[in-house]
Amino acid sequence: MLIIGIMLTSTYVNLKSFFYPIGNTPAANLLRDYRPHDAVKILAIGCGDVRNIMFTLWSNQEAECTFDFTACDSDPAVLARNVFLLTAVACNAESAPPKQTEHIERLWRAYYHFYVTSTDLAFIQEHARQLYTASESLPTWNQSPFGAYLKFTTEATLTEVRRIWLSYAQTRSSQEDSESRHAINLVFDTHYNISESRPSIVGHGVRSAGAHGLWATPQLNDAFHAFWRTGVVAGNRKDVSALSQDGGGRVNPLMAISLVPSSKFNVHYGSDPLLGFHLAEYFDLASQAADVGMESLALLVKSQFSKWCQTFISCVASRAINIMHHCGEAINFAHALQAIKGSDTLSPLTRHYVKPWSAVPLSLPSTLFTAYHVIDTSNVIDHVGILSLLPAIVPLLSEVCGSVLYTESLLQGAEESQNFLSTVLHSDVTMSSLVFGVAPVGYLLGTMTDSTHIEHLLEMSLAKGRQKQYRMRLPWRRAAQGDLEVLKLMHGSGGSASYRLNMDPHELAAYFMQVYLAMFRESEDISIKLEVLKRMMTTPLVNDLGFCSRLSLVALLATAKRTISTDWKVCIGELVSMIENNRSLMVSSNSLQELYLHLHASDLWSAETFMVEPRAQLNPWGRMRPPGESGLLGKHNLPAIVHIALVVPRRSLVVFTEQPVEKVGTPGLHLSLSNGMKFENCFYAIDTFFGKLEEIDDKAQVFEDHQGWAGEADLIVTCPVPTWSLLLDRRKDLNISLSVNTSPATMQYTKKLGVLMRVFTANLESKHVHVLAHAPSSELGRNDGNLHSNHRATLSTEIAPPISAAVALQRDGTVQCIKVTKNYATGSRESKALKDGATVAILQVSPCVFMATIGDVQSPKGFVLPFPVDGAACKIRIARKSSWIEISAPTSNALQPGGFKHDSFPVVSHGGSVMAWGMGRVNPDLQPQVMASISTLAFLQPLFSMALSERERTCVNYIPPLLQAKEVIRQMCLGSVGLHPDSPGKKVRLFMLKDESTYQFFIIANALRHDRDTGSVFLDAFYMPATRDLIALKSFQAILSPNINHHSLVINADAEDIKLWQSLIPALVERYRSWEHVENCTWKTNPSKASICDCGLGKDVSKMSSDFRDIARFATRIAIPAMSAVPYLESMTSQESMDRLTDEMQTASLEQRQQQQPLIPSSNTPNASNMDVCGHCRTIKPGLKACTRCEKVKYCNHTCQKAAWKTHKKECKR
């Protein structure tokens, strides 16, 4: 049982806490979008188990670099498990292969099974004792063999983890073991074992099935139930038998021990070890008998685990791996790293403690990394909100070109996926991107390689009344760094594309007011109270959880100040005035003092009450007490801000603890200061912990009760408050209360607590109230100085950024345009030409760059903008006497004109590193080939059909080049496995793209492969441009002969299609590239003039079919992904298409239940020769209806036929 929350977000009571020892999404390659070289620094926030770290190492096993990970998690038991596993793996590095295999098998059981044998338990205890001995202190640990590659940020982190290891080493009593077994069985029976005849269906594991999606539901559901019934990963009959022979074995301490008392077992009821692995290749062949299938499934995941371990052993041996661990809350940790960097966004006032309900002070060593090439935030935004995350994380992202930040959400953020970003950001996405300095890559490009078809299917399958899931994993980058022309012009800035924006303070104030109202809309807007309550009872959204406090707004303003130049005093003053006059939010006026306090502490804006000595205030609420009273408030020259600590007796918490956990909900808490009917000030950014508080000279030490809600100590609630508010009238008239937040979800508490919903109240005379100069802490004196330090963030603006621009906003808060002005030096050729009246011509040469020609003078320095724009709509202002030119243009995302339509598949080069900026890397040799037979490939159809947006599906009269390219890729992928409608049952190996009369290039299909990291497929292939030398070869002419034993297919294309493919091919090369570009490489020296360089010719051709070996020297290996539209940018499914898919899924499910067969095509599935292709949407399946007029073209239904009629009628003949 925990109180979750930090000062940046609201604090919630959550009595249903869970332990998450294993992840619930497939392992991610954290270097997918970054090409590592030298030393790569990766920050994993909310890191969870080791799967992402180990899969990243395995996926990049050929990289010659050092991997520096910083892993942060708030649960010490998670870190204890991870370090236990990694050290145990490395300890057996020099064993002989048979011994090493046996050891890794044991580690598999220890890390993933609920129950272990006595022998395995003895091993766990022995290794835990070794770790405990080595971790007596940080110096002791660092000098141990483990300290060479695994480290800890602080003594506090090591102490918490060490406490867990001690519990591992101790022998649990039979009663504790029995209680844990009972808890495991109870979890399963409560959530899943509805009845013996009809157990519930669990579908969240299908993400691990990749392209197979919901087709894998039955097997994964069976595996899930088997795991919770036996405590052993499904398919491990040998392990189940060993447990049986050992009297059922013992409960595994690595699963049973967490933050709650040892007798409890609180592993989350959705946990399943299979979820962290990649299972698509198993389902290729899943037509086997169920029992054999489970054994094969277990062998597959154990094989992946073993390979990960072997790679880790190699990294340790070569000293290529370092992992720094921190136990603490993610946002506080990130802000503390900013402070080390010297550019903290917020005052230290906001981050006293390492994590929620902990009194341990946050103090990090200055030696930690503060700039990272890759930052992964797991699904932290589901717990704190994205507006708390980005201000903390973005300043830690390295300026190096290619650096990438990942956010991930599992909870549904909006009723329609295309509104996800604007909903969670509470703002226009473009403006938010400019404020934070990073933008979602898919928002700019309009394509991605990740498949989301599983999310659409899961969305259909979940009934109302439940919190829906929709996984959104987004890469964020600095928008201008995707523009190669920007990097050329900025070569002197080290690849940095940082910028400074000039904005009107009144426009900016109006924008932040709109954001403010949106931030608190769900939790405080009276006008939609019933609407939110109704939605929370049916299909709640993530924003309904109410993450934001007024401090969240302050963090946003502080972040904006990093990148925006304006009259901030005017801007924030006007914003505060609008907030003061707003009446739409229930507690807006009650939260003003909290807002004033944090604006002042963050050096953004100061109300008059903070500018003078507190007793000198003139106010309408009462008279100030003179000096002389007891305690801090009796002193002269008081600070403007003090800390208040309210000790809430344990007995007052029965309102939460003496009712069923299911009925408690997650009520938010706040602290309020009130003086009868005169005023009430509410503070939502509070810290909470259990323990005993002892006050010594205006300071307070906390003796913490680590049992939390399960212990007996009182609850201590603390936060900073304005000093003047504590000096009004008599001490006994001022009440300090812990109250439940008023929201639709907490209305039940009004019956028990009254309308004001106060859990506990005490006045200043009470022993339960402490007024302190500094925040209370478990270490006396460690929080000194936080309140009175003059916080002035060392912002990036102290060094002039390479890009400067002005931004104008529209009334609705969207960006109207971006302006860039270039001043020409007096006497320069450009200045002279302007003064002579020369004609000025402006040309947009790339998404973010314009070039100017003044008469016959072409300026070598372009106009660089911080965000892609539409040059066709640009406006120009010229000052000939003053010698400057101003360009103004509207911004552009992927659905708007301009922008990255100048370069749809950007490949960037900087510092000798070349990479595809919007298309992740993949190593085909590490990805499994799609091995299913033609009769079992039906899973590919929804993968491709659901990769199109609703807009793309309705394109009839004109097929844009990008959509045409997606269709060509679909034909290549399906053709390579024998599903092309023009060559049914025949695997096409050679695709020839030509215009009206000339071949342009050739694609040799090597294999269709699963892409483990994207949940999709890609075509492992070779690219050959149609050069004269190639076509003149007799061996090539022989390949084109109709008598060859492979199948080929000609794909016709027009000039627009050819142009798009010419920009796509370099990205496909970089997506795979395993070789290095040479120094005089044509792409590196002049990338705009060459499609691809010659560096990759003839490389990695050993796996090419023997039919093409004679021309292999002309081939470059590429990886062609199944590209998808972007669900957070545009609608992917209409209600009609969703209904049609639902009907098909329900029909298939009914047939499966009737036949008691897996939801996977059987040997009776129609083969490719019986399949038809829809003349509109290109879906391939049997039994389509033919046009009744020509009887040649077939369609899925009347809707498809009607949509295609405008085109089809021109050729339809009886």
C-alpha positions, -999 to +999 in steps of 0.1 A: +000+000+000+015+033-011+008+069-015+020+077-050+029+112-062+056+137-062+057+175-058+053+180-095+021+161-096-008+155-074-005+130-045-028+100-045-038+073-020-033+040-037-039+010-014-037-015-043+000-013-050+017-039-071+052-053-076+063-053-113+093-077-113+089-083-151+079-061-180+046-063-198+058-052-233+083-068-256+120-059-251+130-028-270+163-020-287+171+014-272+196+020-299+172+014-328+172+050-338+208+059-329+239+046-345+264+040-317+301+049-319+327+054-293+308+057-260+270+058-261+252+071-231+216+058-224+193+070-196+165+045-188+139+062-166+114+037-150+137+010-163+119-020-149+135-054-155+166-060-175+150-069-208+156-036-226+192-034-215+200-069-225+181-069-258+198-036-267+232-052-261+223-083-281+209-062-310+241-042-311+266-069-304+288-059-334+290-023-324+325-012-313+317+011-285+312+014-247+276+012-235+270+035-205+235+030-190+220+050-162+190+030-149+164+046-126+135+028-109+115+038-078+113+002-065+145-012-049+132-047-054+133-043-092+169-031-090+178-058-066+165-085-090+183-069-119+217-067-102+213-102-088+208-115-124+235-096-141+261-104-115+251-140-114+254-141-153+289-126-152+301-148-123+299-179-145+316-164-176+346-187-176+327-220-172+327-246-198+297-244-223+277-273-207+281-258-172+273-223-186+241-235-202+231-252-170+238-220-150+218-199-174+189-223-171+191-219-133+191-181-137+161-183-159+142-201-132+154-177-105+144-146-125+110-157-139+094-185-119+072-181-089+085-214-074+120-229-073+135-261-061+154-263-028+187-265-048+178-234-068+168-216-036+202-225-020+219-209-050+198-178-047+206-174-010+243-180-015+246-154-043+225-129-023+249-133+006+278-125-017+260-094-029+251-084+007+288-088+018+301-068-011+276-039-005+285-029+030+293+006+015+298+023-018+336+020-016+333-016-007+310-023-036+331-003-061+362-023-051+344-056-056+344-075-089+308-064-094+317-027-091+337-029-123+305-028-144+276-022-120+274+009-099+250+029-076+245+066-075+242+070-037+246+052-004+208+055+000+202+035-032+227+008-023+212+006+012+177+000-001+188-026-026+210-043+000+180-046+023+163-066-004+193-089-009+194-096+028+158-107+026+167-130-003+195-146+018+172-153+048+153-185+050+115-178+050+094-198+074+069-224+062+041-201+072+054-172+051+059-196+022+023-209+026+009-174+028+026-165-005+013-196-022-022-188-010-018-152-023-006-164-057-036-187-060-060-160-048-047-136-074-053-161-101-088-172-089-099-136-083-089-122-117-090-151-141-104-184-130-140-173-134-151-209-137-134-241-145-154-244-177-150-208-188-117-192-176-113-155-187-095-146-218-062-126-214-052-108-245-025-083-236+003-107-244-004-105-282+020-075-285+048-100-281+034-120-310+044-092-334+028-094-368+005-123-357-014-100-334-047-114-321-042-146-340-019-156-311-045-150-284-055-186-277-020-199-272-008-169-252-040-171-231-033-208-223+003-200-215-007-172-192-031-194-172-005-222-171+021-198-156-003-187-128-015-222-121+020-238-119+042-208-111+064-219-140+066-204-175+044-224-198+060-253-216+087-261-190+074-295-181+108-305-168+107-277-142+072-285-132+082-321-126+113-311-106+091-290-083+067-319-079+096-342-069+107-315-044+074-314-026+062-284-046+094-264-041+097-231-023+084-197-032+110-177-051+122-148-030+131-128-062+093-128-069+079-127-034+100-100-018+092-064-025+084-032-006+055-047+012+060-070+043+076-103+034+045-124+040+027-106+013+028-114-024+019-085-047+032-093-081+008-077-106-019-100-118-011-093-154+025-105-152+038-131-175+075-136-184+066-143-220+055-107-225+090-095-225+102-117-254+095-118-291+073-147-301+064-141-337+086-169-351+068-194-328+034-185-343+047-190-378+046-227-370+019-228-344-002-253-362+015-280-341-003-298-313-009-276-283+014-295-259+043-296-283+037-260-291+041-249-255+074-267-253+085-250-285+074-217-270+095-222-239+125-232-259+122-201-280+121-176-251+148-195-232+170-194-263+165-156-265+173-152-228+205-173-232+217-152-261+211-120-241+232-135-213+260-146-236+262-111-250+263-095-216+291-118-206+310-107-237+304-070-229+317-075-193+348-094-206+356-066-230+348-039-205+322-024-228+294-022-203+287+001-174+254+004-156+247+031-130+216+023-108+195+048-090+165+041-068+142+070-068+114+088-085+120+095-122+111+132-124+130+142-092+160+123-104+160+140-138+157+175-122+186+167-099+207+157-129+198+191-144+211+207-113+245+189-116+246+201-152+241+237-139+209+243-159+181+232-136+146+242-148+131+244-113+142+255-078+156+229-055+125+236-034+107+212-056+128+181-051+138+173-015+133+135-016+143+106-037+108+093-042+072+094-030+066+089+007+103+087+014+121+111+038+155+103+023+170+135+009+179+136-028+216+143-032+235+131-062+273+130-069+285+155-094+302+128-114+270+114-130+264+119-167+241+148-175+238+145-213+225+113-230+223+102-266+192+081-259+166+086-232+139+060-226+111+068-202+091+036-203+055+044-196+063+070-169+038+094-186+010+071-175+019+078-139+030+115-139+018+130-172+038+142-201+038+178-189+057+167-158+081+145-178+093+166-207+105+196-186+126+172-165+139+150-193+145+171-225+174+192-210+193+160-204+191+150-241+225+154-259+228+181-286+245+155-308+227+149-341+207+117-339+200+119-301+165+105-294+140+106-265+113+079-262+080+083-245+056+054-241+020+052-230-001+021-224-033+039-213-057+054-238-050+091-239-079+103-261-112+089-274-096+091-309-059+082-313-051+111-336-060+135-308-036+117-283-008+142-284-028+174-283-049+159-254-020+149-232+000+180-241-030+202-234-018+222-264-012+225-301+015+199-309+036+222-330+037+249-303+045+223-277+073+210-298+088+245-301+085+251-264+102+218-254+127+218-282+118+183-295+090+170-317+075+135-323+092+122-354+060+107-368+043+140-365+069+155-389+073+126-414+039+109-415+053+074-416+067+050-391+079+014-391+062+003-359+029-016-364-001-005-344-026-030-358-026-049-325-037-018-307-066-013-330-077-049-326-073-047-288-093-015-288-122-033-305-120-063-282-122-044-248-157-038-234-168-005-220-164+001-183-126-006-184-095+015-187-086+009-223-051+004-234-035+018-266+003+015-267+020+046-281+058+045-283+070+078-297+105+089-307+111+126-301+139+145-318+150+181-325+131+188-356+158+208-375+184+180-370+164+159-395+173+184-422+207+177-438+210+213-450+207+226-415+235+203-404+257+216-432+250+252-423+254+245-386+287+225-389+305+250-367+280+244-338+288+207-333+256+196-350+235+215-325+202+228-338+192+246-306+173+279-311+160+310-295+124+321-302+112+357-299+075+360-290+050+386-281+043+385-243+006+390-248+002+362-273+023+340-251+002+347-220-030+339-239-014+306-250-004+296-215-039+305-202-054+280-227-029+254-215-037+261-179-074+257-184-068+224-203-045+211-177-072+212-150-102+207-172-110+171-162-104+176-125-117+211-118-140+223-146-175+225-131-192+226-165-180+191-175-182+175-141-210+150-151-194+143-185-161+133-168-179+112-142-198+094-169-167+087-189-148+074-159-175+049-154-174+037-190-141+043-208-118+065-186-090+083-203-055+089-189-061+126-183-090+118-160-064+107-135-055+144-129-017+145-129-012+183-128-006+207-100+001+244-102+037+235-100+033+217-133+024+250-149+055+266-133+077+238-148+062+245-182+068+282-179+104+276-168+109+253-197+096+278-221+120+304-207+149+282-219+139+287-255+117+318-257+127+354-254+099+378-244+091+403-217+085+375-191+075+399-164+047+412-186+038+377-199+035+360-165+019+390-149-008+390-175-012+352-172-015+355-134-042+382-139-062+360-162-059+331-137-070+353-108-101+364-128-110+329-140-141+313-124-145+281-145-122+260-123-134+249-089-102+256-069-085+281-091-086+309-065-077+286-036-045+276-055-032+310-062-008+311-033+008+279-044+012+293-078+027+325-065+051+306-043+066+284-070+068+312-095+088+332-070+110+302-060+117+295-097+127+331-103+100+336-129+078+362-113+072+375-078+040+387-062+044+417-039+039+394-009+072+378-015+091+410-021+090+424+014+093+411+050+063+390+057+050+411+086+052+442+064+023+429+043-009+450+040-038+427+034-076+426+039-076+393+057-064+403+092-036+417+113-001+403+114+012+390+147+043+407+161+075+388+169+079+370+202+058+339+198+073+305+202+091+288+174+103+300+140+074+324+135+084+344+166+117+355+151+125+388+134+134+390+096+115+359+086+120+343+051+093+347+025+088+309+024+088+283+052+079+247+054+050+233+072+047+197+084+014+183+095+015+150+115-017+131+108-025+105+135-028+070+122-064+068+135-075+095+111-066+074+082-093+048+088-114+065+062-091+048+038-080+017+056-113+004+071-131-002+039-125-027+011-095-018-010-116-019-041-138+009-028-110+032-018-102+043-053-073+066-058-083+098-041-060+128-044-047+146-014-037+182-006-028+204+023-049+235+030-044+266+052-077+282+063-089+309+087-126+304+091-145+322+063-116+346+056-095+325+033-085+290+023-052+283+005-047+248-010-013+232-018-013+202-040+024+198-045+030+180-013+054+153+001+042+125+023+059+098+044+052+077+075+073+080+106+081+101+137+091+138+134+115+154+159+121+191+158+154+206+167+161+244+162+136+250+134+148+218+117+131+185+118+144+149+115+122+121+104+126+086+117+109+068+089+086+038+092+094+018+061+063-003+065+042+026+053+005+019+054+012-015+068+030+000+098+019+019+128+035+053+124+017+086+118+016+102+083+037+133+079+026+157+052+048+186+043+051+214+017+064+250+014+040+278+022+041+316+021+052+328+056+028+357+057-002+333+056+009+318+089+011+352+107-025+363+103-046+367+134-044+343+164-025+311+161-055+290+171-076+305+143-053+292+116-061+256+106-039+233+086-058+203+071-051+172+050-080+170+026-092+148-002-093+165-036-128+173-049-134+155-082-161+133-098-142+102-086-141+112-049-177+122-043-181+091-021-159+107+006-183+136+012-205+112+032-177+104+056-157+136+056-182+163+049-184+188+021-148+201+027-135+165+028-110+171+055-092+140+067-075+157+097-073+193+109-051+210+135-043+246+143-009+263+148-011+257+185-013+219+180+016+196+185+007+181+152+018+212+133+055+221+128+067+253+111+102+248+098+129+267+081+138+237+060+121+206+047+121+177+072+145+149+063+157+116+075+192+131+077+192+163+097+206+193+079+206+177+044+178+200+031+193+232+045+196+261+021+169+250-003+144+277+007+167+307+006+190+299-022+187+324-051+176+301-078+188+314-112+189+286-137+219+286-160+198+285-191+211+276-225+203+311-236+235+324-220+253+310-250+238+323-282+221+294-300+229+288-337+192+295-348+172+325-339+136+331-351+103+348-341+070+330-337+035+345-341+005+327-326-032+327-336-060+333-311-065+295-306-029+290-295-017+274-328+014+287-346+006+312-373+041+315-387+078+315-380+099+344-390+137+346-396+156+377-404+191+379-419+211+410-416+239+416-442+270+434-432+276+469-445+298+466-476+290+430-483+280+419-518+245+412-505+242+446-489+254+464-520+230+444-542+200+452-519+208+489-520+211+488-558+176+475-560+185+440-572+157+414-574+154+391-544+146+354-551+139+330-522+139+293-526+131+266-500+158+240-505+149+217-476+123+214-448+139+241-426+162+261-450+157+288-475+184+302-498+184+337-511+196+351-544+200+389-546+204+398-582+234+377-593+246+372-557+237+339-541+242+341-503+261+312-490+244+314-456+208+302-458+178+312-437+175+284-410+143+278-392+139+257-360+109+238-374+098+226-409+077+251-428+057+255-460+078+276-483+051+279-509+032+301-485+061+322-473+061+360-472+092+382-477+100+416-462+130+435-475+148+465-460+172+477-486+187+506-467+191+486-436+202+455-455+180+428-441+156+403-454+128+387-434+111+354-443+078+344-427+063+310-433+036+287-417+048+256-399+043+222-415+036+188-401+032+156-422-004+164-432+003+200-442+021+213-473+058+217-473+080+206-445+095+171-448+078+166-481+110+181-494+127+150-480+102+123-469+129+099-458+157+120-444+193+106-441+216+128-421+253+129-417+273+146-390+307+140-375+313+110-397+281+092-387+254+086-413+219+074-404+183+073-415+167+100-392+132+087-392+136+050-399+151+027-372+180+004-378+177-033-381+201-062-385+184-088-408+208-115-397+194-112-361+158-112-372+138-145-378+126-153-413+089-156-418+087-194-420+050-200-423+037-218-454+014-200-479-016-216-463-008-200-429+001-165-439-033-149-434-019-128-405-001-106-430-034-092-444-045-072-413-009-061-408-008-043-441-045-032-444-044-016-409-012+002-417-031+026-438-049+057-425-086+063-432-074+092-455-052+068-475-080+042-479-103+068-495-078+079-521-095+071-554-088+096-582-052+103-573-028+080-556+000+100-540+035+087-544+039+077-507+007+056-508+019+041-541+052+032-525+034+016-496+014-005-521+046-015-539+062-026-506+031-046-498+033-063-531+070-071-526+065-085-492+035-106-501+051-116-534+082-128-517+062-154-498+039-164-527+009-142-520+010-118-549-023-120-568-005-118-601+017-148-592-004-168-568+015-196-550+049-185-565+075-167-546+087-137-565+124-131-562+130-102-586+111-070-587+118-046-615+107-010-612+104+009-645+089+040-660+072+041-694+102+025-712+132+023-689+141+001-660+151+023-630+162-002-605+159-039-594+150-053-560+161-089-552+140-104-524+162-124-500+137-131-472+106-117-455+116-113-419+099-104-386+111-072-371+112-079-334+115-043-324+085-029-344+061-058-342+060-058-379+078-074-409+104-062-434+118-075-466+155-084-464+166-075-500+192-062-523+190-031-544+206-026-578+203+006-599+197-001-636+232+010-647+245+004-682+272-019-669+246-041-651+222-043-680+250-051-705+260-082-686+251-115-702+245-130-668+219-103-661+203-108-694+200-145-685+183-135-653+156-116-672+150-146-694+115-162-691+132-196-688+147-189-654+136-209-623+127-179-602+098-155-606+100-118-614+075-090-614+075-057-632+063-026-613+053+004-634+060+039-619+057+075-630+082+103-625+068+112-590+070+076-579+106+073-591+116+105-573+102+093-540+120+059-544+152+078-550+149+095-516+137+062-500+165+040-511+193+057-491+172+054-459+167+017-466+204+013-470+211+031-438+184+011-420+205-020-425+241-008-430+267-030-414+297-014-431+313+020-428+313+048-453+348+055-467+362+090-464+357+100-501+323+084-502+301+101-528+271+103-504+292+119-477+309+144-500+277+154-519+246+136-506+222+157-526+236+146-559+237+108-555+211+083-546+234+060-527+272+056-526+292+026-537+305+017-503+280-011-498+283-027-532+289-064-530+288-064-491+270-090-471+259-109-503+268-144-490+231-151-483+219-140-517+203-166-538+227-185-561+206-173-591+219-138-586+255-144-574+270-134-608+256-099-604+262-096-566+289-070-570+263-045-582+240-051-552+236-032-519+217-049-491+187-030-478+159-036-453+124-025-466+099-020-438+061-023-439+055+014-434+025+025-414+006+058-411+010+075-378-020+070-354-013+100-333-014+122-364-044+110-384-074+086-381-065+050-388-099+034-387-135+047-393-164+033-374-174+014-405-141-003-409-139-010-372-174-026-373-164-048-402-132-059-385-152-066-353-177-088-372-148-107-388-131-112-354-163-123-337-170-148-365-135-162-363-137-164-325-170-182-327-156-207-352-126-212-330-147-219-299-168-243-318-138-262-332-117-257-301-088-247-323-063-219-321-072-186-338-046-194-364-051-205-400-053-243-403-043-265-432-077-259-446-071-222-451-076-213-488-042-211-506-030-182-526-044-196-559-079-192-545-074-157-532-087-125-547-076-089-545-100-060-538-100-035-566-101-006-541-084-013-508-062-041-522-071-066-494-062-101-504-086-128-493-108-155-508-145-151-518-146-115-529-176-104-550-170-096-587-183-065-605-216-077-620-209-057-652-174-067-663-170-097-639-133-090-638-126-068-609-136-080-574-144-060-542-147-067-505-182-052-504-205-025-519-186+002-500-153-006-517-170-010-551-187+024-548-155+041-537-136+027-568-163+034-593-150+068-605-119+051-617-133+017-626-161+029-648-136+041-674-125+005-681-156-014-670-172-032-700-196-061-703 
